[in-house]
């Protein structure tokens, strides 16, 4: 199938087709063969696109569930650094502290709710102190 040849390896396409019944039963009775054909002809239906988005979201959730949760401020700091949020969070903390806010992490938490929801509460609870 042309379109997916660019995106999927042959083994991945076979796996998708081989799980057609499970996908059909799990995702709104979608027909995998028709889905592949419609994408190949560049005419996917809204249902097909929606199903692929749902499958992608579920896949990411499964991966996310296997990642360890930060258990310390140093862990939070490492996560923030990897996700390129650390500098902004530190700036928000500094601005809040300078502005006399009671809790300098509140603005950082609000930022993370949008940018990295998984870290928002743990950052608010543990902070992002320097690694020792």
N, C-alpha and C positions, 0 to 999 in steps of 0.2 A: 504494500500500500504506500504509494509515493510520498504523501505528506509526512506520514509517520516514519518513513525510512530515514528522513532527515533528523527526526527527534528520538526515535526508538531504535534500539538494536534489534536484530531479528529475534533474539531470545526473549527480549522484553515484549515484543509484539506477540510472540507465540504464547507467552505467559498470560497476557491480557486476553487473547482469544481463548486460551485454555480455561480461564476463569470466567468465561462469558456468562454461564448460568448463575454463578455466585454474584457477579456484578449486576446481572438482570434482577435477581431477587433482592439485592441490597439497595440498589440505586434506581428506584422508580421505574422498574421494568425496562431499563434501557437495553437496546440491542447493540452489542459491542461491534458486530460486523457492520451494521448500518452506521454506527458512530464513526468507525474508521473510514468508511466510504464517504460519508458526508464531509469529514475533515479533509479527505483527499481531494474532493471536488470543491473544496473551499466554500461549503454551504452547510455548516453545522447549524442545528436548530438551537433555540434558546435552552431547551431541556438538556441537550447534549453538553452544551457549554456549562450549564449549571451543575450537571452531574460531575463533569471533570473538575470543576472548582470544589465541589463537595469532597470528591475523592482526594484532591490535593490537600484540603484543610485537614481531613482525617489523617492523612499520611504525616503531615507536619505535627499534628497533635500526638501521634504515636511516637515519633522521634523525640519530641519535647518531653514526653512522659518518662523517657529513659535517661534524661540528663539529670545529674545530681543537683539538688537545690543548694544554694549557698548556705553554709552553716556558720559563717563568721563574717565580720566586717571585712577582713582581708579577702575572703571569697567574693563578697559583693564587689569590692574594688576591682578584683581581677575580671569579673564578668562585665562590669561597666567599662573597663579598659578595652576588653576584646570587642565589645559592641560599640565602641567609639562614643560613649556617653560620659566618661569620667570627667573630662575637662569641663563640660557644660554643667554637670552636677556640682563640681567643686566651685564653679563660678556662682551658681545659684545659692549654694550654702554660704559663700562669702558675702554675697549681696544681702542675703537674709540676716546674717549675723551683724553686718554693718548697719542694716536698717532697724536693728533692735527687735526683730521677730523672736518670739518665744521659742519656736521650733524651727531651726534653720533647715531641717530636712523636708518640711512640708512642700515647699516649691519644687524640690527635687522629685518628691513622690508624685506630684501632679504631672510633672514632665514625663516621668517614667510610665505613668498610667497609659499614656499615648504611645510612647516610643518603645518601651520594653515592659509590658504589663507584668510579666513574670517576676521582675525584679522590684517592682514598686513597693510592695508591702515589706519584703525582706530588707530592702534598703532603708525604709522608714524605721524599721525596728532595730536594725543592727548598725546602720551607717556604712561608711566606706573609708574607714581609717587606714592609715599607712600600714603597709606590710612590715612585719618585724623580722 
